[in-house]
Amino acid sequence: MSTVAFHTLGCKVNAYETEAIWQLFQKNGYRKVEFEEDADVYVINTCTVTNTGDRKSRQMIRRAVRQNPEAVVAVTGCYAQTSPGEILEIPGVDVVVGTQGRDRLLEYIEEHRQTRKPINAVKNIMKTREFEDMDVPTFSERTRASLKIQEGCNNFCTFCIIPWARGLLRSRKPESVLSQAKKLVASGYKEIVLTGIHTGGYGEDLEDYKLADLLWDLDKVEGLNRIRISSIEASQIDDRVIEVLNQSDKMCRHLHIPLQAGDDAVLKRMRRRYTVEEYKEKIKHIHRAMPQVAITTDIIVGFPGETDEMFENGYRLIEELKFSELHVFPYSKRTGTPAARMEDQVDPEVKQERVQRLIQLSNRLSRNYASQFIGEVLEVIPERPYKEDPDSGLFTGYTDNYLQILFPGHHDLVGKVCRVRLDQPGAEYNQGTFVRVMEENHPSEAV
């Protein structure tokens, strides 16, 4: 039996796609082994979001070639899409496929075995208009399943290379999304996370069918307890989306809405399509419509030209909007983007100082948000033993509003919908007490 090993760099979409590629190998009789072991085929799913992503991708490719020089080394993903020539210059690389056409990966591997010549199967992504369906009926993580609903992005922010790696926005057909959702529920998943490159843009290229329509259709899938949106732009949360979030028992009370910067001058240089005031109004509208909703966000610190005053404007805005968690990134130059060519790059030490201040703010905001639920019994789907001490008898899982709760439990609870009381809030973990497992035939209790 032939063996295959995978290494995935970058985002959750890449992780999803690696699972999909593994399904293809599995159907063709391959056995999966660890990347550190000898394999007949190595597949490296690359990232190009920063220059560091490129460098790490090259390191992993070289590691695979060293591990077994006789193996077929196949490279896919975003870095493969933007820089196939650079990758093919690495001795030992046999097949390069970008972010389309991965369903033919095994054909290319066989072709290489016949010809012994490197294959560059990267096509012009900007001409691609169809969503590439890649089914993932099961994941190695048994509690939450990702479901990719769209590909590509039309925004062209000045710091981002991703439209060039992923192409323009294209949505998965609704019937394909719903069919995949039903398969995941049949495999035992209670929660589905809708994911993509620009997830909230789903339906912008479809006629008379938008994200809100998809959410209502998913709401009707029997046996599904939770629907979570991985990320959505403020402008994409219209009244119809808010209506579903409010009225569906299955929609999670959690939205990840990237802010990136809290100052109009920086937002303009980033080519973000909103002002601070527009973003603020949208967040306040969501809070009015959905009291106790958890809103998490992304912040880029030290974008070219960000002065102390601009940073402080953002700091005060973040405090005011009461996010439940921040994902903080120091700005990193990405060759080929307009921002990398901008003058007045911010000093690395200044960036790090600002990052640390925002991390401390994030910890304070997380505790504040969790504090309002002290003593409440919440719905949690346990995922795994506590990773810091797997033998402690403690387990962790998320509430629908994305609080991670740590509580005494046992392996039989993993993947089941449980009631857990929140006892003590924390920045990363909240301490809780297990109450009971919810009955399978009483989904209404999930409210």
N, C-alpha and C positions, 0 to 999 in steps of 0.2 A: 504493500500500500504506500503510495506517495505521500510525502509530508509537506506541510506548508506552515510558515511562521509569519506573523504579522507584527508590524510596529506602527502605531498611529501617533502622529504629532498634531497639535492644534486643538481645534474646537470640537464641540459635541456633534456637529454635522459630520465631521470626519470620522468620529467614533461610530456613528450610525452607519456610514458608508462602508467602513471596514467590516462591520457585522454583515452587511449585505453582500460584500465580496466573498466573505467566508462561506455564506450560504451557497454561492456558485461552486466553490471548491468542494464543499461537503457533498453536494449533489453529484459531483464527478469522482467521488470515492477517495478524496484526500482526508488525511488525519491531521489535526492541528497540533503543533508542538510550540514550546516556548521559543521566543526570538533568540535566546542565548544558546539554544541547542542546534545541532546539525539538522538542516531541513533540505528537501529537494528544491523548494521554491521559497524565496523570501519576498514578501510584499511590504513595501514601505509607503505609507499614506502620508504625504508631506504637507507642510504648512508654509505659507509665505507671507503671513500677516505682518511680520517684522523681518528685518535683516537677520535677527537671531534665529527666527524660524527657518530661514534658508540654511543657515550654518548648521543648525542641529539636524536638519534633514540630510545634509551631505554627510555629517558624522555617522548617522545611522545607516546610510547606504554603504559607506566604507566598512562599517562594522559587519554588515551582512556578507560583503564580499570576502572579508578576512575569515569569517566564521566557517564558510564552506565555499572555496573557490570554484567547486564543480557545480554549485547550485545555480538555478535561474534566478536572477535578481530583477524583480519588476517594481517600478516606481510609478506611483499615481498621486493624485491630489493636486493642491493649488500650486505648489512650487513646480511640480511637473508640468502644469498647464502654462505657467508664465515663462519658464526657463528650461525647456526640454534639451536645448543645446548644451547648457552647463552640465546637466545631469549625465548626458551621453558622453561627455568628456571624462567622466569618472571611470577608470578601468574596471571592467567587471559588470557594468550595468547592461542588461540584456533587452529589457522591454520598458518603454516609457508610454504611459497613458495619462491623459490629463484629467479633467473633471467631467468628461463625457466618454461614452463608449466603453465603460468598464465591464459591461455585460459580455464583451468580447475578449476579456483578458486571457481566458484559458486558450482561446484560438491563437492569440499572439504568442503565448508561451509555447504551444505546440509548433507554431511556424518557426519560432527561434530554434527549437530543438532540431527541426529538419534542416534549416539553412545555416545555423550557427552564426547568424548575423544579427547585430543589434536592430531593434525595431522601434521607430519613432511613430507612435499612433496618435499623436496630439493633433487635434483639429482646431480650426479657428472658432473659439467659443463665442465670439460676438455674433456669429451667424446662426447660432443654435436658438431655436424658438420652441422646442418641445421639452417638456419635463422628462427626465430619464427615470422611469419607474424601476425602483430596486426594492423588492420586498424583504422585510426582516420579520419573520413570524415569531422569532424568539430572541432574547438577549441573555448575555451572561448574568446580568443583574435581574433578579426575578420579581422586583416589586414595581419599578417604574419602567415603562417602555417609551422610547422615542418614536415619533411618527413624523417623517419628513414630508411636509406638504408643499414646499415651494423651493425654488432654486434661483440664484442670481439676485442682482440689486441694480436699480437704476439711479442711485443717489450720487455717486461719484464725490464723496466727501474728500477733502484735500489730503487727509492723512492716510487714505485707505486704498489698497491695491486690489481689493477683493472683486470689484466688477470685472477687472481684467483677468482674474483667475476663475471666476464663476459665471461670467456672462451677464446678460440682462435678465430681468425678472420673468420667471415663468412658473405657472401654478400647476400642481398635480390635479388631474381630473377628479372631481368630487367622488364619483363612483369608485375610483381607485383608492382614495383616502378611506372611504367608509368600509370598503372590503378589507383593507389592511387592518383597520380598527377592530373589526369583528374577529379577524384571525387572532389578534393580540389578546382580546378578551377571552377567546376560546383557549388560548395558551395559559390563561390564569392571571393575566395582568389586571390590576384594579385601577391603575392610573396611567393615562397616556399624556405625554408631553409633546405638544405640537412644535416642531422645530423646522428650521430652514435658515437660509442666509439672511433673509429680510422677511421673517415669518408673517408679520402684520400686513405685509403687502399682498397676502394671498387674495386672489380673485381680481386683482387690478387688470389682468390680461384676459379675464373671462367675461362673457356676456351675462349680465343679470344674475351673477352669483358671486357673492363677496364673502369675506371672513365670517360675518354674522350668520349667513346662511349655512356655512359649513358647521359652525358651532351648534346651531339648532339641530342639524342633522345628526351630529355626533351625540347630542344630548339624548337622542332617541335610541342609541345603541344599548341593548339590554345587557346587564351584567357589568357595565362600565360605571365605576364610582366617581372617578375624578378626571377632569380635563384641565390641563394646565397649558398656558401659552408661554413658550420659552422666552420670547422677547417681542416687544411691539413698540413702534414709534408713537409718540404722543398724538401726532396728527391722524394716526390710523384708528384711534379709539373714538369712534363716532357714537352717536346716541344709540344706534342699533346694536353695536358691540356692548355698550354699557347695559342695555336692556337684557341681553343674554346673560351677562355676568350677574345681573341682579336676579333674574327670574329662574335661571337653571340651577337646580340643586347640585349639578355635577361640576359646574365651573369653579375652579379654585379662587379663593379670595386673595389672589397674589398676582401682581403684574410687574414685569421687569421692563422699565421704560427708560432707555438710555437718555441721559442729559448731556454728557460729554464735557460741557463747560457751562458755568453759571454767569457768563458775562457776554453781552451782545457783540462786542468787538471780536472776541475770540470765536464765538459761534459763527460770525460772518466769515472769518478767515478759514474756519473749518468747512465752510459751505454747508452748514446744517440748515435745514429749511424751517426754522422757527426762531422767534425771539424769546428772551427770558420771560417776558410778560405772557406770551402765548402759552409757553410751557407751564408756567405757574398757574394760569387760569384752568388749563386742562387737568392738572393734578388736583386742584381744589374742587373742580367739578366732579372728578372721580370719587374724592373723599366724601362729598355730599351725597352722591348716589350710592356709595358703598361704604358706610361707616365701618371702621376696623379693617379695611383692606390693607394688605401689606404691599408696599411699593418699593422695589429695589431698583438700583440704577447703576450705570457705568459712568465713571468720571476719568477724563484724560487730564493729567497734571503736567504743567510745564510745556504746553503747546507753544510753538514759536511766537514770540511777541507777548506772552502772558506776563504782565507786570504784577508786582505785589498787590496793587490795588485791584486788578482784575481777579486775582486769586481770592482776595478777601470778599469781593462781591459774590463769587461762587460759594465760598464757605458759608456766608450769611444766608444765601438762598437755600442751600442744602439743609441748614438748621431749621429754617422756616417751613420747608416742605415736609419735614418729619418722615424721611425715608426709613424703611426698616433695616436696610443694609446697603452699603456702597461697595461696588467693585472698582478699585482704584488702580489706575495704570499710569506710570510715568510715560510721557510722550517718547516714542522711539522712532527714529528716522526710518522711513521705508523708501529705499531707492526706487525712483520711477514715479513717486507721488509729488504733487506740487508743494506739499508742506516740507519735504526734505530739502527743497531748493530755497525755502524762505530764509531770509536773514533773521537776525536777532533770535537765534536758538537760545534756549534757556540753559543756564549752567547746571550740570548734573547734580551738584550738591544742593542747589536751591530746589531742584525737582524732588530730591529725596526728602528734604525737610518738609516740603508741602505734602508729599505722599504720607509721611508719618502723621502729620496733623490730621489728615483726612481719615486715616485708619483709626486713630483714636476717636474721632468724631463718629465714625461708623459703629464702633463698639458701644459708644454711649447711646446712639440712636437705636441700636438693636435691643439693648436692655430696656430702654424707655418703651419701645413698641411692645416687647414681650410682657412688660409689667402689668399692662391692662388686662392680661389673661390669667393672673395669679388666682389659683383656686378654681379655675374653670376646667371642666372636663372636655377635652378636645379629641377630634378624630385623628388618629395617627396610623400610618402603615409602616410597621417596623421593617427596616431594611437589612441590618447586619449587627453583629456584636460591636460594642464600643472599640474602635480601632486602636486607641491608646492602651487598652488593657483587655484583650479578647476573652480572658478567663474570669473577668470580674462579675459575670452574670448580668452585666448591663447591656442594653440594646438601644440603638438609635433609629429614629424615623422622623418623617416630616408630617406636620399638620398640613391642612389644605392651604393655610396662609403662610406656609414656608418657615414655620418655627421648627428648629431641630430639637427634638426632645430626647433626653437620656433617661432611661428608667429600667428598673429590675424586670427581667422577663426571661423567656426561654426560646429556643430555636423554632418551636412549633408556631410561634406567633408571626414569624417572618412572612410578609406578603399578605397577612390578614388585616382587615380593618378593625382597629382596636380603639377603645376609649381610654384616654390617659389624662390624669389631672396634672396641670402645670403647677409645680410647687415653688420653684425658685428660678427667676429669669437670669440669663447669662448672655455674654456677647456672642459666643458660638453655640454652646449647648445650653438648653434649659433643663433643669432637673424636674422629673415628674414621677408619678406613681400610677402603675397599671391598674385599671378598674375592671374592664372586661373586654371580651371579643364581641363585636357586633354580629347580630344574626344575619346570615346570608340573605334570608328572605324578607328582610326589613330595610330595604334601601332608603326608605323615607327617614330613617333615624340618622342618616348621614348629614342632614341639614345642620 
